[in-house]
Amino acid sequence: MRGSQLTVYIANQNHRVGHLPVVEWILDEAKQMGIQGATVVEIAEGVDANGKYHAARFFELAEQSVAVTVVAGDGLIDQLLTQLHEGSIRLFYTRTVIEYDTLGVDESDETDGRRSAT
């Protein structure tokens, strides 16, 4: 399949959209659109879109930067970007055209611990 990989960078985990932390809000928006998976990566150090340096410190972990990556068809990524834009929070993102698929056997395809012949 072809689609896009969208990575949204959050410089400060304290930011909120409504009652949700921004990371949870992004994951919730993606889930509501039917995007099947996302990866959240904590970043040790980084510089935000305003040039401010952020680093994970023992007493300031809430200031640790985070990246949320989702992969889906272009239409779903377009919808997600529209929702994120309407959230009225400043976010930096990258979008890359990719090819994606799954490998291996789905657990629902297995019977009694053996692979089904499909």
C-alpha positions as CSV (number, residue, x, y, z in Angstrom):
1,M,0.0,0.0,0.0
2,R,1.1,3.6,-0.5
3,G,0.4,6.5,1.8
4,S,2.1,8.9,4.1
5,Q,4.1,8.8,7.3
6,L,3.2,11.8,9.5
7,T,5.4,12.6,12.4
8,V,4.3,15.3,14.8
9,Y,6.9,16.8,17.2
10,I,5.7,18.0,20.6
11,A,8.3,20.1,22.4
12,N,6.5,20.1,25.8
13,Q,4.3,17.3,27.1
14,N,2.5,19.9,29.4
15,H,0.6,21.3,26.5
16,R,-3.0,20.4,26.4
17,V,-5.9,20.5,24.0
18,G,-9.1,20.7,26.0
19,H,-8.7,18.3,28.9
20,L,-6.2,16.0,27.2
21,P,-2.4,16.2,27.0
22,V,-1.4,17.0,23.4
23,V,0.0,13.5,22.8
24,E,-3.2,11.8,24.0
25,W,-5.2,14.2,21.9
26,I,-3.3,13.3,18.7
27,L,-3.6,9.6,19.4
28,D,-7.3,9.9,20.1
29,E,-7.9,11.9,16.9
30,A,-6.0,9.2,14.9
31,K,-8.0,6.4,16.5
32,Q,-11.3,8.1,15.8
33,M,-10.3,8.3,12.1
34,G,-9.6,4.6,11.9
35,I,-5.8,5.0,11.8
36,Q,-4.7,1.6,13.1
37,G,-1.4,2.4,14.9
38,A,0.9,5.0,16.1
39,T,4.3,5.2,17.7
40,V,5.3,7.6,20.5
41,V,9.0,8.2,20.9
42,E,10.5,10.2,23.8
43,I,13.3,12.5,22.6
44,A,16.2,13.2,24.9
45,E,17.1,16.6,23.4
46,G,15.8,18.9,20.7
47,V,15.1,22.4,19.5
48,D,11.5,23.4,18.9
49,A,10.0,25.5,16.0
50,N,10.8,28.7,18.0
51,G,14.4,27.8,18.5
52,K,14.0,26.9,22.2
53,Y,16.2,24.0,23.5
54,H,14.4,21.2,25.3
55,A,16.0,18.3,27.2
56,A,14.8,15.5,29.4
57,R,16.0,16.2,33.0
58,F,15.2,14.1,36.0
59,F,13.0,16.7,37.7
60,E,11.6,18.2,34.4
61,L,10.4,15.1,32.4
62,A,7.2,16.9,31.5
63,E,9.4,19.2,29.3
64,Q,10.8,16.2,27.4
65,S,10.1,16.4,23.7
66,V,8.0,13.6,22.1
67,A,7.4,12.5,18.5
68,V,4.2,10.9,17.4
69,T,4.3,8.9,14.2
70,V,1.3,7.6,12.3
71,V,1.1,5.8,9.0
72,A,-2.0,5.6,6.8
73,G,-3.4,6.4,3.4
74,D,-3.1,9.9,2.2
75,G,-6.8,10.7,2.7
76,L,-6.6,9.7,6.4
77,I,-3.4,11.7,6.9
78,D,-5.1,14.7,5.2
79,Q,-8.0,14.4,7.6
80,L,-5.7,14.1,10.6
81,L,-3.8,17.2,9.6
82,T,-7.0,19.1,9.3
83,Q,-8.1,18.1,12.8
84,L,-4.7,18.9,14.3
85,H,-4.8,22.3,12.6
86,E,-8.2,23.0,14.2
87,G,-6.8,22.1,17.6
88,S,-5.3,25.6,17.8
89,I,-2.0,24.5,19.2
90,R,1.3,25.2,17.4
91,L,2.9,21.9,16.2
92,F,5.7,21.0,13.9
93,Y,5.3,18.0,11.6
94,T,7.0,16.1,8.8
95,R,5.2,14.1,6.1
96,T,6.8,11.5,3.9
97,V,5.3,9.5,1.1
98,I,5.9,5.8,1.9
99,E,5.0,2.2,1.0
100,Y,3.7,0.1,3.8
101,D,2.1,-3.3,4.6
102,T,2.1,-6.0,7.2
103,L,4.2,-9.1,7.4
104,G,3.6,-12.4,9.1
105,V,0.5,-14.2,10.2
106,D,-2.3,-12.4,12.0
107,E,-3.0,-13.9,15.4
108,S,-6.7,-14.4,14.4
109,D,-5.4,-16.6,11.6
110,E,-3.8,-19.1,14.0
111,T,-5.8,-22.1,15.3
112,D,-4.6,-24.2,18.3
113,G,-1.1,-22.7,18.1
114,R,-0.7,-23.8,14.5
115,R,-0.9,-21.6,11.4
116,S,-3.9,-21.9,9.2
117,A,-3.4,-22.8,5.6
118,T,-4.5,-19.7,3.7
